[in-house]
Amino acid sequence: MAVVCDAYATKAFSAAKAISEFNCGFQGPRWLLDENAHRFWCLIVPEPTAQGETSAREAQIKGCTCNWYADTAMAQIADNKARNCGFGGLRWLDSRRGHYDWCNVFNPGLPAMKGENNTRAAMLQHQC
């Protein structure tokens, strides 16, 4: 169980650390920035409980990052409209739900989400 809990603790700590940039507001033991606390907890619970905690953490992260992506996209789309830039297509779709669903259903991963936001930002900065 020690090897399983080492991996669990590393993943839990990394997730808690990485998610801070998205201002998700997560609190509680699941989001402790203490790898040893995650390891200790894992060692005292049944393995399926630790696996369930990992799944719950991943679901929360996905929801938060998809909200971040959709909110960022909508702010950029509002900027496109306000400045009359005229950008169109799916990247500029005026639908928060559409952007959230792209993230949630297709699960493109953080690099793709950041890439879309960065592309829109570059277009607004250099082409408008």
C-alpha positions as CSV (number, residue, x, y, z in Angstrom):
1,M,0.0,0.0,0.0
2,A,3.0,2.3,0.6
3,V,3.8,2.5,-3.1
4,V,0.1,3.2,-4.0
5,C,0.0,5.9,-1.3
6,D,3.2,7.5,-2.5
7,A,1.7,7.9,-5.9
8,Y,-1.6,9.1,-4.5
9,A,0.1,11.7,-2.4
10,T,2.2,13.0,-5.2
11,K,-0.8,13.3,-7.5
12,A,-3.0,14.9,-4.8
13,F,-0.3,17.5,-4.0
14,S,0.5,18.3,-7.6
15,A,-3.2,18.8,-8.3
16,A,-3.7,21.1,-5.3
17,K,-0.7,23.1,-6.4
18,A,-1.6,23.3,-10.1
19,I,-5.2,24.3,-9.6
20,S,-4.3,27.5,-7.7
21,E,-3.9,29.5,-11.0
22,F,-7.6,29.0,-11.8
23,N,-9.1,30.6,-8.6
24,C,-11.4,27.7,-8.1
25,G,-11.8,28.4,-4.4
26,F,-11.4,24.8,-3.4
27,Q,-10.9,24.3,0.3
28,G,-10.7,21.4,2.7
29,P,-8.4,18.4,3.1
30,R,-8.7,17.4,-0.6
31,W,-6.8,20.6,-1.5
32,L,-4.0,20.6,1.2
33,L,-0.6,21.7,0.0
34,D,0.9,19.0,2.2
35,E,2.1,15.9,0.4
36,N,2.7,14.1,3.7
37,A,-0.9,14.7,4.9
38,H,-2.2,13.1,1.7
39,R,0.2,10.1,2.1
40,F,-0.8,9.6,5.8
41,W,-4.6,9.8,4.9
42,C,-4.1,7.3,2.1
43,L,-2.3,4.9,4.5
44,I,-5.2,4.8,6.9
45,V,-8.1,4.3,4.5
46,P,-9.0,1.4,2.2
47,E,-7.6,1.6,-1.3
48,P,-11.0,2.1,-2.9
49,T,-11.6,5.1,-0.7
50,A,-8.3,6.7,-1.9
51,Q,-9.3,5.9,-5.5
52,G,-12.6,7.5,-5.0
53,E,-11.0,10.6,-3.7
54,T,-8.8,10.8,-6.7
55,S,-11.8,10.5,-9.0
56,A,-13.7,13.2,-7.0
57,R,-10.6,15.5,-7.2
58,E,-10.3,15.0,-10.9
59,A,-14.0,15.8,-11.5
60,Q,-13.7,19.0,-9.5
61,I,-10.6,20.1,-11.4
62,K,-12.3,19.4,-14.7
63,G,-15.4,21.5,-13.7
64,C,-13.2,24.3,-12.5
65,T,-10.9,24.4,-15.5
66,C,-13.8,24.2,-17.9
67,N,-15.5,27.1,-16.2
68,W,-12.2,29.1,-16.4
69,Y,-11.9,28.3,-20.1
70,A,-15.5,29.3,-20.9
71,D,-15.3,32.5,-18.8
72,T,-12.0,33.5,-20.5
73,A,-13.4,32.8,-23.9
74,M,-16.5,34.8,-23.2
75,A,-14.5,37.8,-22.0
76,Q,-12.4,37.6,-25.2
77,I,-15.6,37.3,-27.3
78,A,-17.1,40.4,-25.6
79,D,-13.8,42.3,-26.4
80,N,-14.1,41.2,-30.0
81,K,-17.7,42.6,-30.1
82,A,-16.9,45.8,-28.2
83,R,-14.0,46.6,-30.5
84,N,-15.9,45.5,-33.7
85,C,-13.0,43.2,-34.6
86,G,-15.3,41.0,-36.7
87,F,-13.7,37.7,-35.8
88,G,-16.1,34.7,-36.4
89,G,-16.2,30.9,-36.4
90,L,-16.4,28.4,-33.6
91,R,-13.4,30.0,-31.8
92,W,-15.6,33.2,-31.4
93,L,-18.9,31.5,-30.8
94,D,-21.0,33.7,-28.5
95,S,-22.1,30.8,-26.3
96,R,-20.6,30.1,-22.8
97,R,-22.3,26.8,-22.8
98,G,-20.7,25.9,-26.2
99,H,-17.2,26.7,-24.8
100,Y,-17.9,24.9,-21.6
101,D,-19.2,21.8,-23.4
102,W,-16.2,21.7,-25.8
103,C,-14.0,21.5,-22.7
104,N,-16.2,19.1,-20.7
105,V,-17.3,16.7,-23.5
106,F,-14.2,16.6,-25.6
107,N,-11.8,16.9,-22.7
108,P,-9.1,18.6,-24.8
109,G,-6.7,19.0,-21.9
110,L,-5.2,22.1,-20.4
111,P,-2.6,22.8,-23.2
112,A,-5.4,23.0,-25.8
113,M,-7.6,25.2,-23.6
114,K,-4.7,27.6,-22.9
115,G,-3.8,27.5,-26.6
116,E,-7.3,28.5,-27.7
117,N,-7.3,31.4,-25.1
118,N,-3.8,32.5,-26.2
119,T,-4.8,32.4,-29.9
120,R,-7.8,34.6,-29.3
121,A,-5.7,36.9,-27.2
122,A,-3.1,37.2,-29.9
123,M,-5.8,37.9,-32.5
124,L,-7.3,40.6,-30.4
125,Q,-3.9,42.1,-29.8
126,H,-2.3,41.9,-33.2
127,Q,-5.2,41.8,-35.7
128,C,-7.8,44.1,-34.3
